[in-house]
Amino acid sequence: MSTFEKIQEIIVDQLDKETEEVQMETNFREELEADSLDLFQIINDIEDEFDIKIETEEGLNTVGDIVKYVNEQLA
């Protein structure tokens, strides 16, 4: 399972969305209507899943932004 697929699964579970709705270019606030609490929970779940620390939400506006960030942390 790729980084994207794991993150996609976390987002789908947290926001109760369909898998097709969560793509690399999907914006959290505009398209998924995620609020700050949703994002906090998603980031916590991603940190637990990948055993990394995400220091800031800044610049993490799309699913792709988070996937790229996680891949950089794992590199």
Residue frames relative to the residue before (quaternion, step in Angstrom):
aa qw qx qy qz dx dy dz
M 1.0000 0.0000 0.0000 0.0000 0.00 0.00 0.00
S 0.4020 -0.7380 0.4951 0.2207 3.58 -0.79 1.01
T 0.6794 -0.4494 0.3782 0.4398 3.55 -1.33 0.24
F 0.6508 0.5239 -0.3179 0.4482 3.58 0.89 -0.95
E 0.6793 0.5027 -0.3047 0.4393 3.59 0.83 -0.95
K 0.6460 0.5075 -0.3230 0.4700 3.60 0.99 -0.79
I 0.6711 0.4860 -0.2932 0.4769 3.58 0.92 -0.92
Q 0.6139 0.5491 -0.3345 0.4580 3.57 1.02 -0.82
E 0.6526 0.5231 -0.3032 0.4566 3.58 0.93 -0.91
I 0.6394 0.5223 -0.3149 0.4682 3.60 0.98 -0.89
I 0.6831 0.4895 -0.2855 0.4606 3.59 0.88 -0.97
V 0.6348 0.5284 -0.3236 0.4616 3.59 0.95 -0.88
D 0.6709 0.4926 -0.2952 0.4691 3.59 0.92 -0.91
Q 0.7024 0.4936 -0.2727 0.4343 3.58 0.83 -1.00
L 0.7924 0.3234 -0.1518 0.4944 3.58 0.88 -0.96
D 0.3728 -0.7509 0.4702 0.2757 3.57 1.31 0.02
K 0.3754 0.7085 -0.4918 0.3394 3.55 0.86 1.08
E 0.5450 -0.5654 0.4917 0.3762 3.54 -1.35 0.12
T 0.6244 -0.5602 0.3918 0.3780 3.59 -1.10 0.70
E 0.6498 0.5434 -0.3163 0.4270 3.60 0.96 -0.87
E 0.6305 0.5554 -0.3296 0.4305 3.60 1.16 -0.54
V 0.7180 0.4139 -0.2269 0.5116 3.59 1.20 -0.50
Q 0.1354 0.7818 -0.5865 0.1624 3.56 -0.21 1.36
M 0.7376 -0.4250 0.2808 0.4432 3.59 -1.28 0.24
E 0.7560 0.4016 -0.2155 0.4699 3.61 0.89 -0.88
T 0.4496 0.7098 -0.4427 0.3132 3.61 1.27 -0.05
N 0.3017 -0.7479 0.5711 0.1534 3.57 -0.90 1.04
F 0.5130 -0.6864 0.4271 0.2886 3.57 -0.83 1.04
R 0.7607 0.4008 -0.2226 0.4596 3.57 0.67 -1.09
E 0.7355 0.4465 -0.2477 0.4453 3.57 0.81 -0.98
E 0.8008 0.3168 -0.1619 0.4818 3.58 0.75 -0.99
L 0.7556 0.3519 -0.2032 0.5138 3.59 1.02 -0.72
E 0.3234 -0.7858 0.4678 0.2429 3.57 1.35 -0.13
A 0.2744 0.7662 -0.5246 0.2501 3.56 1.02 0.87
D 0.2613 -0.7488 0.5844 0.1717 3.57 -1.02 0.80
S 0.7569 -0.3913 0.2607 0.4539 3.58 -1.29 0.03
L 0.6472 0.5181 -0.3196 0.4589 3.58 1.00 -0.80
D 0.6195 0.5336 -0.3323 0.4702 3.59 1.02 -0.81
L 0.6775 0.4942 -0.2914 0.4603 3.57 0.85 -0.98
F 0.6166 0.5473 -0.3363 0.4551 3.58 1.00 -0.82
Q 0.6879 0.4785 -0.2795 0.4687 3.58 0.88 -0.96
I 0.6289 0.5279 -0.3296 0.4660 3.60 1.00 -0.83
I 0.6700 0.4932 -0.2982 0.4679 3.58 0.88 -0.94
N 0.6250 0.5281 -0.3379 0.4652 3.61 0.98 -0.77
D 0.6705 0.4994 -0.2963 0.4617 3.57 0.90 -0.94
I 0.6471 0.5074 -0.3149 0.4740 3.59 1.01 -0.81
E 0.6273 0.5322 -0.3340 0.4601 3.60 0.98 -0.82
D 0.6681 0.4945 -0.2929 0.4727 3.59 0.95 -0.89
E 0.6637 0.5314 -0.2994 0.4329 3.58 0.90 -0.95
F 0.8039 0.2916 -0.1250 0.5031 3.57 0.86 -0.99
D 0.3599 -0.7569 0.4704 0.2761 3.60 1.31 -0.04
I 0.4954 0.5990 -0.4600 0.4292 3.55 0.84 1.11
K 0.3586 -0.6912 0.5722 0.2575 3.56 -1.34 0.10
I 0.1763 -0.7537 0.6257 0.0972 3.57 -0.84 1.00
E 0.3135 -0.8164 0.4624 0.1462 3.55 -0.33 1.30
T 0.8249 0.0577 0.0273 0.5616 3.59 1.01 -0.74
E 0.4153 -0.6700 0.5478 0.2804 3.54 -1.23 0.49
E 0.4664 0.7155 -0.4268 0.2971 3.55 1.28 -0.34
G 0.8179 0.2019 -0.1755 0.5095 3.55 -0.83 1.00
L 0.6269 0.5028 -0.3453 0.4847 3.58 1.27 -0.05
N 0.1191 0.8458 -0.5037 0.1294 3.55 0.44 1.26
T 0.7718 0.2559 -0.1471 0.5632 3.56 1.15 -0.58
V 0.6696 -0.4661 0.3831 0.4330 3.53 -1.31 0.26
G 0.6448 0.5427 -0.3128 0.4380 3.58 0.97 -0.87
D 0.6053 0.5557 -0.3511 0.4490 3.58 1.07 -0.74
I 0.6870 0.4723 -0.2839 0.4736 3.59 0.92 -0.90
V 0.6214 0.5340 -0.3420 0.4602 3.60 0.99 -0.80
K 0.6572 0.5047 -0.3034 0.4704 3.59 0.92 -0.93
Y 0.6446 0.5277 -0.3116 0.4571 3.59 0.92 -0.92
V 0.6752 0.4891 -0.2968 0.4656 3.59 0.84 -0.98
N 0.6533 0.5134 -0.3201 0.4551 3.60 0.90 -0.87
E 0.6371 0.5172 -0.3251 0.4699 3.59 1.04 -0.74
Q 0.6550 0.5104 -0.3102 0.4629 3.60 1.00 -0.81
L 0.6970 0.4753 -0.2649 0.4671 3.58 1.06 -0.76
A 0.5690 0.6347 -0.3738 0.3657 3.59 1.20 -0.47
